[in-house]
Amino acid sequence: MVNPPLDHHAPTARKPLLSTSFTLADLNRVRHEVEAVSRRCGLDHDDIENWVIAVNELMINVVRHGGGSGDLRLLLDRRLTCEVSDQGRGFNTARYVPPAERPPLSDTGGMGLWVVGQMADYLLVDSGPAGTTIRIAARDRGTLG
C-alpha cells in the first residue's frame, strides 16, 4: 500500500454523507451510522463489515490515544472515504505508517493502524502537536458512485 501525502486524495468540498463528533459513549451509534451510509453507497456485506471494523479502529485510537474525543466524516468522491480527527498530542507516524507487517501486541496496543491498513484501500496520516487526522478509503470493487 502506497501512502501519498494526505492532501493527494483530498475529497472535494461536497457535503459529507456523515459528519459527527464522538467519544467512547458514542462508538456504537457511530458504527451503526457508518454501516447505514456504507450500505446506501453500495458496499456489499463483506466490504461493509471490513469497512466498519476499520473505521471503528480509528475511533478507538482517538479514544485511547487522541484525547478521548474526535470528529468523523464520511465522504463520497469516486469512493467512500472516512476522515477521523482528534486534538491529541500527535504521534510519530514513521513508527506505524506504512503498516507493512503485523506489529507485535503490546500493553498499549499498536495493531490498530495495521488492521486499518489491511482493510482500507489507502491510509493517510497527518499528526502533530495540534492533533491527528487520518483518512482511509474503502476498497474499490467498482460498485461505488
RASUL-V740515 format. One record per pair of residues at least 4 apart in sequence whose ideal C-beta (glycine too) atoms are under 6 Angstrom apart, sorted by the first residue. I is the first residue (numbers start at 0). J is the second residue. If there is no record, write none. Layout:
i: {I:I}
j: {J:J}
This chain:
i: {0:0:2:2:3:5:5:10:10:10:11:15:15:16:16:16:17:17:17:18:19:20:21:21:21:21:22:23:25:26:30:30:33:33:34:34:36:37:37:37:40:40:40:41:41:42:42:46:49:50:53:53:53:53:54:56:56:56:57:57:59:60:60:61:61:61:62:65:65:65:65:66:66:66:69:69:69:70:71:72:73:74:75:75:78:78:78:78:79:79:80:81:82:83:84:85:85:86:87:89:89:89:89:90:92:92:92:95:96:98:98:98:101:102:102:102:105:110:115:115:116:119:120:120:120:121:122:123:124:125:126}
j: {97:116:97:123:7:123:125:74:76:80:76:72:74:36:73:75:32:36:73:72:71:70:25:29:58:69:68:62:29:58:51:55:51:54:47:51:73:42:47:50:75:79:143:142:143:46:47:50:118:137:115:118:119:135:81:111:114:115:83:133:63:64:111:65:69:85:67:69:85:87:131:85:86:87:83:84:85:84:83:82:81:80:79:144:136:137:139:143:137:143:136:135:134:133:132:130:131:130:130:126:127:128:131:126:96:124:126:112:124:112:113:116:113:109:110:113:109:114:119:122:122:135:136:138:139:136:135:134:133:132:131}
